[in-house]
Amino acid sequence: GSFGNVYIAKRRKDKSGKRFAIKKSIIDSKRRAQTICREIGNLRNSDHVNVVKFNGSYFHKDVAWIIMEYLDAGTLRDLRSCTVLKEEHIAYIVREMLKGLDYMHRGGTMHRDLKGENILLSSTGEVKIADLGLAVPAQEDQKRIAGSKYWMAPEMILAAGYGPKADIYSLGCTAYELADGLPPYAQYSAIRALFCAAKHGFPPLDVPKAWTSDFHDFLSTCTHPNPKDRPTCGELLEHRFLAKACTRSEFAKLIISAFASDYSGYVI
């Protein structure tokens, strides 16, 4: 099977049946080649339970094949499109994302493209950061705009120079996406959404009363317009909202019930 340009494979000689995800990337420009090499380097250097694991790479003619661990429950975006998430689920997901991001930041790397589509899940409740093709050394004066517009920090939009705190803003947008199903200002074109985020700041959730003050505080903390006033991953991991997190097995049950037709053979 395949998900777009990602294929699921087994090793011929391996009797265990262990599966891997193989990402196929066409090298059609010098910039694309740089992105692919950067992703391979970033994956190879990562070793954390909340960052997708690298298993090797091959180049043949103008195609790169990146072999990674296989997570069988797709992306956060897939999950949110199938089910409504409660606060305890969002707190669990965000906590796991923060652990992986904290590892990256402490290691001197920023992701630059955090969003639901780039977070992978397994049916046992694992949450892993993927798509490290835009990750770069964590400096405070990055200038080149990168990432996905609806999740982009204001300082990146304004080309004012940005650092790892841009990832914290994107994490806040991802938490918003988990609550409302779409990122902030999704009703507008991407360019208008950028303008609204830069001019008006972070928007309220669709139904503010449906969420606790802890969640509202977590969102506003992550998305403070001034990056200096946003907390680090380590500080956010202490936020009281994360105390609401469900257990890993409870999250696994949610995944299996959300994708019931895919996991019809599983016993909950």
N, C-alpha and C positions, 0 to 999 in steps of 0.2 A: 504494500500500500504506500501512499505518499500523501503529504500535506503540502501542496504547492510544490516547492522545490526541495522538500525534505522527504527522504525515503526511509523506510524501515527495513533493516537487513539483519541476517544472522550469519555467523561464520560457518562456512561449509564443514570444517573439521571439528567444530565445537558441538558436542552431543547434548549440552545443557539446554540448547534452544534460546540462550540469552540473546536479546534483541538490541540493536543499536540504531541510532538515528544518523542518517547520512545526508548532509546538506550539500546540494549541488549548486555551485556558483559559476556562472559564465564570466570569464575574464575578458571584458570587451573594451577596457580602457586602462590607462596607467593608474588612474585614481581608484578604479575598481580593484585592481591588483593590490594597491596599497591597503585598501580596506580589508580585503581577504587575508592578506599577510598579517595585518594588525589583529584581526579577530583570532587567527590561529595562535599568534604570540600571546594574546591575552588569555585565551582558553588554556594554553599549555602551562602558563604560569599560575593558574588558579587551582587552589585545592581547598574547597570549603563545601560543606553539605548544602549550602543555599546558593551555590553557583554551579551551573551545568558542567559536567566533567568532559574532558577532551580525551579521545581515544586514538587519535592519529589523523593524518591527512595525506592525500595523493593529488598530484597534478598530472593531467593528461591533455596535451594540446592546449586548448584555451578553456579548459574546465578544471575547477578545483573541487575536490570532494573532501568535506570535513566530517570526520566520524566522531560522534558524541554519544554520551549515555542517552538511552531512550526513556522518556517519561510518557506513560501510557494514557494520560488524561488531558492532553492538549494544553491550551493556554488559559490564563485567567479570563481573557476576553471570551473564549468559548464557554467557560463555566458561567460567566455573568449573563451570557445570552440565553442560557437554559434555565436559570433559577435566580430567585431573589436572595441576596445575602443578608444575614442578620449581623448586628454589630460584633458579636463574638467571633463570627467567621472573618469579618474584615480585620478585626484586631489580630487574629491568628496569622492571616496572610501578610499583613503589614509588618508584623513582628519578624516573621521569617525573611521577608524582603530586606528588612533593616539589618538583620544579622549578616546577610550576604553582602549588602552594600557597605556595611561597616568594615567588613573584611577587605573589600576593594579599596575603600578610602584609606584605611590604615596602611595598605600596601602601596599607596601612592597612585591609585588609578581612579578615574571617574568614568561613569557608564555613558552618560549623555543621551540615553534613549529609553528611559524607564517608562513603561506603559503596560497595560494588561496583556497586550499581544506578545510581549517579550518576557513574560513570566510563565514558566512551565510547571505543570502539576503531575503528580502520580496518583494512582488510585489508593495508595497507602498514605496519602496526605502530605507528600513532600511538596515544597514550594521552592523553585530555583530560578535565579536570574539567568537569562540567556541573551543571545544576540549581542556579543561584545565587539561587533565590528566598528562601532563609533567610540569605544572606550579609549581614552588618552591619558597621559600623565596628569595627575591632579595639580594643576597650577592655578593661581588666582587670577591670571590675566589672559586666559584663553579668549580669542576673539572670533574664531570662525563659528558661524551658526551651524548647529548640527542637531539631529534628532527629529522629533515629530511635533508639529506646530501646536496642537492642542494641549500638549503636556510641557510646553517650553517655558522656562523661567523668564520673567520680565527683563532681567539684566542681560540675558542672551539675545532677546528680541531687540533691545536698545543698543546692542553691540558695545556695551560699556566695559567689557572685560568680565569674565565670570570664572568661577571655580567650582569645587565639589558641592557647594550649597545649591547649585542649579539642580543636582540630582534630588536633593531634599524637596524642592518645589515639585519636581516631576512625580516624586513619591506621593506628595499630597494630592496631585491631580489624579493619580492612579487610585488612591483611596476614595476620592470623589467619584471616579468612574465605577468603582465597585458598589458604591451606594446608589447612584442614580442611573447606572447603565451606560452612560456616555460621559466623556470628559467635559470640563467646563467650556461654556460657550459653543458647544457642539452644534447648536442651531444655526450658527453663522458659518460663512466660508472660513477657511483656515487663516487667511490674511486678516479678515475682520476680527476673528477670535484673538489673534495676536495683538491687534490694536486695542481691543477691549481689555485684555489681561494687563497690558502695559498702562492703559489710561485709567481704568476703573478698578483694577485689582481683582481679587478672587471672588467669584459670585457665590451667593448662598445656594444650598441644596434645594432641590425642587420643593420638598415638604420639610422645612426645618424642624417642625414639631415632632417628626417621626424619629428624630435622632437625639441622643443624650448630649448634655453640655460637654461631657468628656470628649466625645467625637468631634463636636464643633470646635473645641479648643485644640484638638490634635490637628485638624485641617488648617485652622488659622495660623497655628504655630509653624507648620511645614511651609506654608505659602506666604509668609510675611514678605511684603514687597522689597524690603531691604535684606539682602542675603546675610549680612552681618548679624541680623537679629533672628535668623533661623538657627535652630539647634543643630548640633552634630548628630550622626547616627547613634553614637553612644548615649548622648543626652536624651534623644527620642526614645530609646529603648527603656528608659526609666519613666516615660510618660504614663500617667494613670490609666489612660484609655487602653493600653496594651494588657492591663490586668484583667480585662474582660475576655481575653482570648479563650476560645474553646480548646479542647484537647485535639491532638493530632488524629486520634481515632474518630472523634466527632466530625472533624473536617473530612476525613476519608469517607464517612457515611454520607455526607452531603454530596460529595463528588459522585459516588456510586449511584445515589438516587437521582441526581441531576442527569447523568448519562445512562439512565436505567437500561435502555435498549442495547447499549454497548457492553454493559456488564451483567447481562442476564444470567450468566453462569455463576456470579459471585454470591456468596452467602453473607448477609449483613448480620 
